[in-house]
Amino acid sequence: MPTTRATTDRSAVRTLVRLWPYVRPVRARLFTAAFIAVVASCTGLVIPLVLKWLVDGPVADRDPAGVWLGALYLLLLGTAEAVLFGVRRRLVARPLAHVEAEMRAGLYRHLQRLPVAFHDRWASGQLLSRATTDLMLLRLFLAFPLTFLLVNGVTILAGLVIMLVQDWVLGLVILGPAVPVLWTCVVFERRYADVARLAQDQVGDLTTVVEESVLGIRVVKGFGRHRSQARAFRALAGRLRGTELRKARLLATIWGVIVALPEVAIGAALALGAVRVADGDLSAGTLVAFLSTALALRWPVDSIGFLLAMSQEAATATERFFEVMDEAPEERWDGAPEERWDGAPEERWDGAPEERWDGADTTAPGRTGSGGLRFEGVRFRHPDADPGSPPLLAHIDLHIRPGESMALVGATGSGKTTLTALVPRLHEVTAGRITLNGVDIRAMPRAELRSRVAMAFEEPTLFSAGVGENVLMGAPDGAGKAELDRALAIAQADFAHALPQGTDTRVGEQGLSLSGGQRQRLALARAVVGRPEFLVLDDPLSALDVHTEAAVEAALRRVLADTTALIVAHRPSTVLLADRVALLSGGRIAAVGTHQELLRDNAEYAHLMSGEQEDSR
């Protein structure tokens, strides 16, 4: 997972400006709401002027009718201010909820388009916190601080002008704390930015721990590690608590300065104003209006601290959001984006609309004319590996003919799973190429490629949905009960019909309510339900008992007769499903032949099949 970035050299304003594309569709309502808030706030500044008229006029003249009229004015002004602020709130609620939803949907779409290497680097809790907590902070910022930094700024400026017009001497007294307050805000903003970023990263780490503990609860309980997990959680929570306390201390400091200095200035203005009223240099109404205006500015001034804090947290959330959004999605061979967000047709390297590959063996450029699945000089090194390190796979040359099934055998760590992941482009080849029916897979849109290649992984993943939904994920849109029943029968997963709600039964998170063998059979059913042209199976029978394995193998033989398949195998029974066997050793294909031929002629293969070495991925 990427480490925390330094924030001292980044501008909060420049960071927050990146939100404009998301805000632009609702800008009219936001600008209208901001205008209404400014009008409402300035309406409040009229109240001190009414008080001045009331004190110097009807009160001084002992005019009860004038007093009642002044009270009516004050009531109307207060009501107008409250109504305007209520209208502003109603204006922003719906569009900002829409902005948050669009950003969350955009982040989710982008995560689906990012390469597997990205997800290998990032902790899921960090991504989850960006999609939830960070986007909530952005919505709150757009709803409140963004508007009120403008509204309060205009209110403070208008209030200062009113006070200076009423009495410039008292106005200068009120302006006295401006310089130290501004200096405090600048220092606070810089320090709070670093602490806010640290806190939000720690929330992501804490989310990761919770998620992993919940998903791995059987391991935690099975090994009695609940106390150590609780200690690890408490340690992270303690660090987050310390960071939050640092935030609180910074906020307390700026609040202390912002609240105390203006209060001192108001007290000084009151004392000086009282002396001048006594000397006859200032009317009582003017002093009342001046002090009322100063008190009306207390909220706009006092709120500066937490508005700046919320803005810094929003800037940090924006930074974290775009750290993910700025990651490059999966690309085509020519470096262009694989898919467009607007749903426009994919384009070829020459800019012409991409045509759906119908499986015909044409002689278009880039095709070799050979069918089936072919690896030609394939090399692979993980993207984050040292460029000088040896590749995991080197000079892989292998041809699986149309309708043929090939078993892939090798020792632990030989790269079998990695090789299979190259076929649907879960990883990209470092050099060489892979072709399907003579077409380089990098020349195909990924959606098209993955509609033709189906996979069943060694570690099956099921989603919190019904059994049928999980299986039909591998089928084209429109597939129904007939396809589902056929796939379940092939995978010997008829147990699904006996579940409480049949194939509509939800299997729970990660499918942990099922046994390992049941999950593996559902994953196999998902791979075959779409009758794929190419099938890649990564040790699909490892969790099955002997009898179930035999039944699944018998059904699989019928499927393999109609498809081109690459099967990672560790047991002779799985190897026997294939027409031929390829031995992967030292990052190369060391031998290819039938099972019997390799047993007779290749000592390494005979050793692997003897069961003397425990083999896995």
VOMIZA-290931 format. One record per residue (C-alpha): residue number from 1; x, y, z. Coordinates in steps of 0.1 Angstrom, whole numbers, m for minus. Layout:
VOMIZA-290931
PT   pos      c1      c2      c3
PT   NUM       X       Y       Z
...
END
This chain:
VOMIZA-290931
PT   pos      c1      c2      c3
PT     1       0       0       0
PT     2      13      35      m8
PT     3      27      54      22
PT     4      13      87      35
PT     5      22     116      13
PT     6      37     148      26
PT     7      11     176      24
PT     8      32     206      34
PT     9      39     214      m2
PT    10       4     210     m16
PT    11     m21     237     m19
PT    12     m55     230      m5
PT    13     m72     253     m30
PT    14     m55     236     m60
PT    15     m65     202     m46
PT    16    m101     211     m40
PT    17    m104     227     m75
PT    18    m101     192     m89
PT    19    m137     186     m76
PT    20    m151     210    m102
PT    21    m159     184    m129
PT    22    m181     167    m104
PT    23    m197     199     m91
PT    24    m202     215    m125
PT    25    m235     198    m133
PT    26    m251     212    m101
PT    27    m233     246    m101
PT    28    m264     266    m107
PT    29    m281     254     m75
PT    30    m249     258     m55
PT    31    m243     293     m67
PT    32    m280     301     m60
PT    33    m277     287     m25
PT    34    m245     306     m19
PT    35    m262     339     m30
PT    36    m292     332      m8
PT    37    m269     325      22
PT    38    m250     358      15
PT    39    m284     377      14
PT    40    m295     360      46
PT    41    m263     368      64
PT    42    m263     404      53
PT    43    m300     406      63
PT    44    m287     399      99
PT    45    m264     430      96
PT    46    m294     452      90
PT    47    m307     444     125
PT    48    m281     466     143
PT    49    m290     495     120
PT    50    m327     491     131
PT    51    m315     490     167
PT    52    m297     523     162
PT    53    m328     539     148
PT    54    m349     524     176
PT    55    m326     537     204
PT    56    m319     571     190
PT    57    m355     576     178
PT    58    m385     560     194
PT    59    m367     550     227
PT    60    m351     585     231
PT    61    m384     602     222
PT    62    m405     578     244
PT    63    m426     569     214
PT    64    m444     535     221
PT    65    m458     532     186
PT    66    m423     536     172
PT    67    m409     510     196
PT    68    m436     485     184
PT    69    m428     493     148
PT    70    m391     487     154
PT    71    m399     454     171
PT    72    m419     444     141
PT    73    m390     453     118
PT    74    m367     431     139
PT    75    m392     402     138
PT    76    m395     404     101
PT    77    m357     406      96
PT    78    m351     376     119
PT    79    m378     356     101
PT    80    m365     365      67
PT    81    m330     354      77
PT    82    m342     320      91
PT    83    m363     313      60
PT    84    m335     322      36
PT    85    m311     298      54
PT    86    m337     271      53
PT    87    m341     276      16
PT    88    m304     274      11
PT    89    m303     241      29
PT    90    m330     226       8
PT    91    m313     237     m24
PT    92    m280     220     m16
PT    93    m292     187       0
PT    94    m303     168     m31
PT    95    m276     179     m56
PT    96    m248     173     m31
PT    97    m261     138     m24
PT    98    m261     133     m62
PT    99    m225     145     m64
PT   100    m214     121     m36
PT   101    m232      92     m53
PT   102    m216     100     m87
PT   103    m181     102     m72
PT   104    m186      69     m54
PT   105    m199      52     m85
PT   106    m171      67    m105
PT   107    m145      54     m80
PT   108    m161      19     m81
PT   109    m161      19    m119
PT   110    m124      30    m119
PT   111    m115       3     m94
PT   112    m130     m23    m117
PT   113    m108     m10    m146
PT   114     m75      m9    m127
PT   115     m51     m38    m132
PT   116     m47     m66    m108
PT   117     m12     m53     m99
PT   118     m28     m22     m84
PT   119     m51     m43     m62
PT   120     m21     m64     m51
PT   121      m4     m32     m38
PT   122     m34     m16     m21
PT   123     m50     m27      11
PT   124     m88     m31       7
PT   125     m94     m11      39
PT   126     m77      19      24
PT   127     m99      17      m7
PT   128    m130      13      14
PT   129    m122      43      35
PT   130    m118      64       4
PT   131    m152      53      m9
PT   132    m170      59      23
PT   133    m154      83      49
PT   134    m135     105      25
PT   135    m165     110       2
PT   136    m187     118      31
PT   137    m162     145      42
PT   138    m163     159       6
PT   139    m201     161       7
PT   140    m200     179      41
PT   141    m174     203      27
PT   142    m195     212      m4
PT   143    m226     216      18
PT   144    m211     238      45
PT   145    m175     251      46
PT   146    m174     258       8
PT   147    m204     281      11
PT   148    m198     296      45
PT   149    m161     305      39
PT   150    m176     327      11
PT   151    m206     338      31
PT   152    m187     346      63
PT   153    m160     364      44
PT   154    m186     387      27
PT   155    m204     391      61
PT   156    m172     401      79
PT   157    m162     425      51
PT   158    m197     441      51
PT   159    m198     443      89
PT   160    m164     460      91
PT   161    m175     485      65
PT   162    m207     492      85
PT   163    m187     497     117
PT   164    m161     519     101
PT   165    m189     541      87
PT   166    m206     543     121
PT   167    m174     552     139
PT   168    m139     548     123
PT   169    m121     550     157
PT   170    m140     521     172
PT   171    m137     503     139
PT   172     m99     505     141
PT   173    m100     490     176
PT   174    m121     461     163
PT   175     m96     456     134
PT   176     m66     454     158
PT   177     m66     415     162
PT   178     m68     410     124
PT   179     m31     405     118
PT   180     m24     379     146
PT   181     m56     360     137
PT   182     m46     358     100
PT   183     m11     346     110
PT   184     m26     320     133
PT   185     m48     307     105
PT   186     m18     304      81
PT   187       2     284     106
PT   188     m28     263     116
PT   189     m36     254      80
PT   190      m1     241      73
PT   191       1     220     105
PT   192     m35     207     104
PT   193     m31     195      68
PT   194      m3     170      79
PT   195     m23     157     109
PT   196     m55     154      89
PT   197     m38     133      63
PT   198     m22     111      89
PT   199     m56     105     106
PT   200     m74      96      74
PT   201     m46      71      65
PT   202     m48      56      99
PT   203     m86      52      95
PT   204     m79      32      64
PT   205     m54      10      82
PT   206     m79       4     110
PT   207    m106      m5      84
PT   208     m82     m30      69
PT   209     m76     m47     102
PT   210    m114     m49     109
PT   211    m121     m63      74
PT   212     m94     m89      76
PT   213    m104    m100     110
PT   214    m140    m104     100
PT   215    m131    m123      68
PT   216    m106    m144      86
PT   217    m127    m150     118
PT   218    m124    m188     114
PT   219     m86    m186     114
PT   220     m86    m162     143
PT   221    m109    m184     164
PT   222     m94    m217     152
PT   223     m59    m207     164
PT   224     m71    m188     194
PT   225     m56    m155     182
PT   226     m84    m132     192
PT   227     m63    m116     220
PT   228     m34    m108     197
PT   229     m58     m94     170
PT   230     m74     m73     197
PT   231     m40     m60     208
PT   232     m31     m51     172
PT   233     m64     m33     168
PT   234     m60     m15     201
PT   235     m25      m4     190
PT   236     m38      11     158
PT   237     m68      26     175
PT   238     m44      41     201
PT   239     m23      57     173
PT   240     m55      71     157
PT   241     m66      84     190
PT   242     m33     102     195
PT   243     m36     118     160
PT   244     m71     129     167
PT   245     m60     145     200
PT   246     m33     163     180
PT   247     m60     176     157
PT   248     m81     187     187
PT   249     m51     205     203
PT   250     m45     224     170
PT   251     m82     233     167
PT   252     m83     244     204
PT   253     m53     266     198
PT   254     m68     284     168
PT   255    m102     287     185
PT   256     m86     302     216
PT   257     m68     328     195
PT   258     m98     335     172
PT   259    m123     338     200
PT   260    m102     355     226
PT   261     m86     384     205
PT   262    m119     396     190
PT   263    m136     394     224
PT   264    m108     416     239
PT   265    m112     440     210
PT   266    m150     442     216
PT   267    m144     448     253
PT   268    m120     476     244
PT   269    m145     491     220
PT   270    m172     490     246
PT   271    m151     508     272
PT   272    m139     534     247
PT   273    m174     538     233
PT   274    m190     542     267
PT   275    m165     570     276
PT   276    m173     588     243
PT   277    m211     585     249
PT   278    m206     600     283
PT   279    m186     628     268
PT   280    m213     634     241
PT   281    m190     625     212
PT   282    m211     594     203
PT   283    m248     587     204
PT   284    m261     557     225
PT   285    m278     543     194
PT   286    m246     544     174
PT   287    m228     525     202
PT   288    m255     499     205
PT   289    m255     494     167
PT   290    m217     492     166
PT   291    m216     466     194
PT   292    m245     447     179
PT   293    m227     446     146
PT   294    m195     434     163
PT   295    m214     407     181
PT   296    m232     397     149
PT   297    m197     391     134
PT   298    m187     368     163
PT   299    m201     336     146
PT   300    m185     343     112
PT   301    m151     350     129
PT   302    m154     322     155
PT   303    m163     297     127
PT   304    m131     303     108
PT   305    m112     277     128
PT   306    m134     247     122
PT   307    m142     258      86
PT   308    m105     258      79
PT   309    m102     224      96
PT   310    m131     209      76
PT   311    m116     224      44
PT   312     m82     208      51
PT   313     m98     174      58
PT   314    m118     178      26
PT   315     m85     187       7
PT   316     m69     156      22
PT   317    m100     135      12
PT   318     m98     149     m23
PT   319     m61     140     m25
PT   320     m68     105     m13
PT   321     m97     101     m38
PT   322     m76     112     m67
PT   323     m46      90     m57
PT   324     m69      62     m68
PT   325     m85      80     m97
PT   326     m51      90    m111
PT   327     m40      54    m114
PT   328     m38      44    m150
PT   329     m65      18    m160
PT   330     m58     m13    m180
PT   331     m46      m3    m214
PT   332     m46     m17    m249
PT   333     m14     m27    m266
PT   334     m10       7    m281
PT   335     m13      24    m247
PT   336     m47      39    m252
PT   337     m74      34    m225
PT   338     m91       0    m227
PT   339    m126      14    m221
PT   340    m142      48    m221
PT   341    m164      60    m193
PT   342    m190      73    m216
PT   343    m198      39    m231
PT   344    m186      49    m266
PT   345    m174      21    m288
PT   346    m138       9    m283
PT   347    m114      21    m309
PT   348     m86       2    m327
PT   349     m50      15    m328
PT   350     m59      33    m361
PT   351     m88      52    m345
PT   352    m115      33    m364
PT   353    m144      18    m344
PT   354    m135     m16    m329
PT   355    m155     m44    m344
PT   356    m167     m74    m323
PT   357    m146    m105    m331
PT   358    m169    m131    m344
PT   359    m144    m160    m343
PT   360    m138    m162    m380
PT   361    m102    m170    m389
PT   362     m95    m142    m413
PT   363     m62    m130    m426
PT   364     m63     m95    m411
PT   365     m30     m80    m400
PT   366     m18     m93    m367
PT   367     m31    m129    m372
PT   368      m8    m158    m377
PT   369     m34    m180    m392
PT   370     m29    m207    m365
PT   371     m59    m216    m343
PT   372     m62    m224    m306
PT   373     m42    m208    m278
PT   374      m6    m200    m285
PT   375      22    m186    m263
PT   376      50    m171    m284
PT   377      83    m161    m266
PT   378      63    m150    m236
PT   379      83    m135    m207
PT   380      68    m120    m175
PT   381      82    m100    m147
PT   382      60     m84    m120
PT   383      57     m47    m126
PT   384      71     m38     m92
PT   385     101     m62     m95
PT   386     136     m49     m99
PT   387     142     m44    m136
PT   388     175     m63    m132
PT   389     159     m93    m116
PT   390     153    m125    m136
PT   391     118    m128    m150
PT   392      94    m153    m134
PT   393      86    m167    m169
PT   394     111    m167    m197
PT   395     107    m177    m234
PT   396      74    m196    m230
PT   397      65    m212    m263
PT   398      34    m234    m262
PT   399       6    m242    m286
PT   400     m28    m256    m275
PT   401     m46    m267    m306
PT   402     m83    m259    m312
PT   403    m104    m284    m292
PT   404     m74    m297    m273
PT   405     m69    m297    m235
PT   406     m35    m291    m221
PT   407     m25    m299    m185
PT   408       1    m275    m170
PT   409      24    m292    m144
PT   410      52    m277    m124
PT   411      68    m275     m90
PT   412      58    m250     m63
PT   413      65    m214     m74
PT   414      72    m223    m110
PT   415      47    m198    m122
PT   416      17    m219    m133
PT   417      m9    m196    m118
PT   418       9    m166    m132
PT   419      10    m181    m167
PT   420     m28    m188    m166
PT   421     m35    m153    m155
PT   422     m18    m139    m186
PT   423     m44    m154    m209
PT   424     m74    m132    m198
PT   425     m48    m103    m192
PT   426     m51    m102    m155
PT   427     m14     m96    m158
PT   428       3     m82    m190
PT   429      32    m101    m206
PT   430      65     m83    m204
PT   431      76     m96    m238
PT   432      63    m119    m265
PT   433      27    m124    m272
PT   434      m3    m147    m266
PT   435     m28    m154    m294
PT   436     m63    m168    m296
PT   437     m70    m182    m330
PT   438     m41    m162    m343
PT   439     m52    m129    m329
PT   440     m29    m112    m303
PT   441     m50    m108    m272
PT   442     m36     m73    m267
PT   443     m54     m63    m299
PT   444     m88     m73    m284
PT   445    m109     m52    m261
PT   446    m107     m69    m227
PT   447    m144     m73    m225
PT   448    m143     m93    m257
PT   449    m113    m113    m246
PT   450    m129    m122    m213
PT   451    m161    m132    m229
PT   452    m142    m158    m249
PT   453    m120    m170    m220
PT   454    m135    m184    m188
PT   455    m115    m191    m156
PT   456    m119    m211    m125
PT   457     m94    m202     m98
PT   458     m78    m225     m73
PT   459     m91    m203     m45
PT   460    m128    m198     m54
PT   461    m144    m164     m46
PT   462    m181    m162     m41
PT   463    m201    m130     m35
PT   464    m228    m122     m10
PT   465    m256    m131     m34
PT   466    m277    m161     m44
PT   467    m260    m193     m57
PT   468    m276    m188     m91
PT   469    m264    m152     m93
PT   470    m228    m163     m85
PT   471    m229    m190    m112
PT   472    m245    m169    m139
PT   473    m218    m143    m135
PT   474    m199    m164    m160
PT   475    m228    m164    m186
PT   476    m238    m139    m212
PT   477    m267    m116    m203
PT   478    m300    m133    m207
PT   479    m288    m167    m195
PT   480    m315    m185    m174
PT   481    m324    m216    m155
PT   482    m315    m240    m182
PT   483    m279    m228    m185
PT   484    m277    m227    m147
PT   485    m289    m263    m142
PT   486    m266    m275    m169
PT   487    m235    m259    m153
PT   488    m245    m271    m118
PT   489    m248    m307    m132
PT   490    m214    m305    m149
PT   491    m197    m293    m117
PT   492    m216    m319     m96
PT   493    m231    m289     m76
PT   494    m266    m302     m75
PT   495    m264    m296     m37
PT   496    m275    m261     m46
PT   497    m311    m273     m53
PT   498    m313    m287     m18
PT   499    m304    m254       0
PT   500    m332    m237      19
PT   501    m342    m214     m10
PT   502    m327    m235     m37
PT   503    m304    m216     m61
PT   504    m318    m183     m47
PT   505    m301    m191     m14
PT   506    m276    m164      m4
PT   507    m242    m179       3
PT   508    m229    m152      26
PT   509    m198    m131      24
PT   510    m170    m150       5
PT   511    m193    m180       5
PT   512    m180    m191      39
PT   513    m213    m207      47
PT   514    m203    m235      23
PT   515    m176    m260      24
PT   516    m144    m256       4
PT   517    m154    m283     m20
PT   518    m189    m268     m25
PT   519    m173    m233     m32
PT   520    m149    m249     m57
PT   521    m177    m267     m76
PT   522    m198    m235     m78
PT   523    m167    m217     m92
PT   524    m163    m244    m117
PT   525    m199    m241    m127
PT   526    m194    m204    m132
PT   527    m165    m211    m155
PT   528    m185    m235    m178
PT   529    m219    m219    m177
PT   530    m212    m197    m207
PT   531    m199    m225    m229
PT   532    m166    m206    m234
PT   533    m145    m211    m264
PT   534    m113    m211    m242
PT   535    m113    m225    m207
PT   536     m85    m219    m181
PT   537     m87    m240    m149
PT   538     m63    m235    m120
PT   539     m63    m268    m102
PT   540    m102    m269    m101
PT   541    m106    m301     m82
PT   542     m82    m297     m53
PT   543    m108    m294     m26
PT   544    m130    m324     m38
PT   545    m133    m358     m23
PT   546    m123    m388     m44
PT   547    m159    m398     m54
PT   548    m170    m362     m62
PT   549    m138    m357     m81
PT   550    m144    m387    m103
PT   551    m180    m375    m111
PT   552    m168    m340    m119
PT   553    m140    m354    m141
PT   554    m165    m375    m161
PT   555    m187    m344    m167
PT   556    m157    m322    m175
PT   557    m145    m346    m202
PT   558    m177    m338    m221
PT   559    m171    m300    m217
PT   560    m134    m303    m227
PT   561    m144    m320    m259
PT   562    m160    m288    m271
PT   563    m134    m262    m259
PT   564     m98    m254    m259
PT   565     m85    m257    m223
PT   566     m54    m250    m202
PT   567     m56    m269    m169
PT   568     m32    m264    m140
PT   569     m28    m298    m124
PT   570     m11    m313     m94
PT   571     m26    m348     m93
PT   572     m24    m376    m119
PT   573     m62    m378    m119
PT   574     m65    m342    m131
PT   575     m37    m346    m156
PT   576     m56    m375    m172
PT   577     m83    m351    m182
PT   578     m60    m335    m207
PT   579     m49    m346    m242
PT   580     m13    m335    m236
PT   581       8    m322    m207
PT   582      33    m293    m205
PT   583      60    m293    m178
PT   584      69    m258    m166
PT   585     103    m257    m150
PT   586     127    m228    m144
PT   587     103    m203    m160
PT   588     103    m223    m193
PT   589      83    m251    m209
PT   590     107    m280    m203
PT   591      87    m307    m220
PT   592      54    m314    m238
PT   593      38    m348    m244
PT   594      12    m372    m232
PT   595      11    m382    m196
PT   596      26    m416    m203
PT   597      53    m402    m225
PT   598      65    m377    m199
PT   599      63    m404    m171
PT   600      86    m425    m193
PT   601     110    m399    m206
PT   602     112    m370    m181
PT   603     125    m377    m146
PT   604     113    m343    m132
PT   605      78    m350    m143
PT   606      79    m385    m130
PT   607      91    m371     m96
PT   608      62    m346     m95
PT   609      36    m372    m103
PT   610      50    m396     m78
PT   611      35    m376     m49
PT   612      69    m372     m32
PT   613      67    m334     m34
PT   614      39    m314     m21
PT   615      28    m291     m48
PT   616       7    m260     m48
PT   617       6    m228     m68
END
